[in-house]
Amino acid sequence: MSVQTPTPTAVTVTPTGPRGTRPATAVAVYVLLVVVSVLMLAPFALVVFGAFKTRGEFTADPGGWLPDSFTNVHNFVVLFTEKGFGRYFLNSAIVSAVTVVTNVLFSAMAGYALAKVPFRGRSLVFGAVVLAMTIPYVAVFVPQFVIVVQLGLVDTLAGIVLPILVMPIAVFIMRQFASSVPDELLEAARLDGASDVGVFVRVVLPLLGPAVATVAIFTFLNSWNYFLWPLVVAQSVDTYTLPVGLSVASAAANTTDYGVLLAGSVTILVPVLVLFLFLQRYFIQGIAATGLK
């Protein structure tokens, strides 16, 4: 009895690109991503290029995209010697440093309590935090200003910092991340004799690294770019922050010096980029863990 051997059939293999996509589709996706990236980065590139241009280059016809020299720092010299940006930079640094420290510390404590410490009304408190996140800033602007006036903190850095000492979004992020900390670790620490403060400092806080980075970046961005509130509270050049100082400098000039203004924009932008580059890995982890979009 003979056994028939099945005839092998040809199998057509279609080449695929990354993640199983066809080459043509992959190329189209890459081209689209490149175009979108260029459109997003072009304004930032123009700001950086403009910071090194002279007035003559701005009024030249036709004008060029690139400055004649990237070593021309005249606009930055004018910014810090004539426009007082050294003082504004120091004020912004103080405001941002204080708000980052207070938000990280107090929101971590509040988030840990809301996630792991049982107490009566815990759900109500967390609901109040979530509700506070939905309230528009302009709705509480006037009451906050009245409080600052009554406390005598007008035209002070303390008055600028007060409304953002602890932000609801920071408490929410810390609470969501603290909820993922295993209860077994906390119980083990308590069995070893650690107090509640010791459990928080030695066990919980080290595990909140991504959340701390996320809160730090959010807080720094909010305080560094703070404009409307400092514009109202700060009433002298001694308390101006960078955004307010840049706005006042542009409004006070008879003719707008675009090079100086763009140099001020670069001065405001650089610290944000540096902070994000250092903390981007933890920031992405924190965003993924807390479910923010």
Buried (B, 14 or more C-beta within 10 A) or exposed (E): EEEEEEEEEEEEEEEEBEEEEEEEEBEEBEEEEEEEEEEEEEEEEEBBBBBBBBBEBBEEEEEEEEBEEEEBEBBBEBBBEEBBBEBBBEBBBBBBEBBBEBBBBBBBBBBBBBBBBEEEEEEEBBEEBEEBEEEEEEEEBEEBBEBBEEEEBBBBBBBBBBBBEBBBBBBBBBBBBBBEBEEEEBEEBBEEEBEBEEBBEEBBBEBBBBBBBBBBBBBBBBBBBBEEBBBBBBEEBEBBBBBBBBBBBBEEEEEEBBBBBBBBBBBBBEBBEEBBEEBEEBBEBBBEBBEEE
